[in-house]
Amino acid sequence: MKVLLACSHTATLYKAITANGHDVTTCDYKPAQHAGKHYQGNVFDIIDNGFQIMIAFPPCTYLSKAQEWRVQQSHDRKIRQVSAAEFVIKLFKANISQIAIENPVGYLSRAWQQPNQIVRPWFFGDPYHKAICLWLKDLPPLMSTLYNPHRKSINNHTNSRMNQDKKSEIRSSWDYFPGMCQAFANQWCPPVKSQAHNPRPLLVYPMSALLTVLTPTPK
């Protein structure tokens, strides 16, 4: 299956889906953190290249609930918020049969539509309580795989010495959620059956050999 990971340049999800036998391409303005297929640029340059499934992680700088107070204080940020929402909706309307859009709780729920599902990394064994919204097109909701009793904030990986861009990069990185990435891979891009690509040859035995096997040995 040909898979597009839009607005993504990190390695964990890419490797999980690739390991299941699929042809995966990441796309982002940032360089890839993996050695596989990556398009560095605008996702709409390649979105019509025959992908069967797209999992997208559009920037949430102006869309998350945590940033809403900043948006309300700036006309420029409000314009950027509307533009960011339009970008997400355009992704969802792409000519790809199966689509998942990821974003935190925030502006999209009231400006566009409610998510199909809200999940948390601790549903999949990762020790974080971040709420993650999923908008799904012809994909089933994710099923929890392993509840983790330890739940902390992703902000634990940031500190006051970091600039805002670095903090945002950490908060949005899926490399902290390997369990959830594996759930994405196994439930939406399950392993390709090797038999379908490398079927075992049909063994034909002569009738005499079969009779030898089936005839009971005299006692």
Secondary structure as GFF3:
##gff-version 3
##sequence-region A 1 219
A	DSSP	beta_strand	2	6	.	.	.	ID=ss1
A	DSSP	alpha_helix	12	19	.	.	.	ID=ss2
A	DSSP	beta_strand	23	28	.	.	.	ID=ss3
A	DSSP	beta_strand	37	40	.	.	.	ID=ss4
A	DSSP	three_ten_helix	43	45	.	.	.	ID=ss5
A	DSSP	beta_strand	53	56	.	.	.	ID=ss6
A	DSSP	three_ten_helix	65	67	.	.	.	ID=ss7
A	DSSP	alpha_helix	68	72	.	.	.	ID=ss8
A	DSSP	alpha_helix	75	92	.	.	.	ID=ss9
A	DSSP	beta_strand	98	104	.	.	.	ID=ss10
A	DSSP	alpha_helix	107	111	.	.	.	ID=ss11
A	DSSP	beta_strand	117	119	.	.	.	ID=ss12
A	DSSP	three_ten_helix	121	123	.	.	.	ID=ss13
A	DSSP	beta_strand	132	137	.	.	.	ID=ss14
A	DSSP	three_ten_helix	154	157	.	.	.	ID=ss15
A	DSSP	alpha_helix	164	172	.	.	.	ID=ss16
A	DSSP	three_ten_helix	174	176	.	.	.	ID=ss17
A	DSSP	alpha_helix	178	188	.	.	.	ID=ss18
A	DSSP	alpha_helix	194	197	.	.	.	ID=ss19
A	DSSP	alpha_helix	207	214	.	.	.	ID=ss20
###
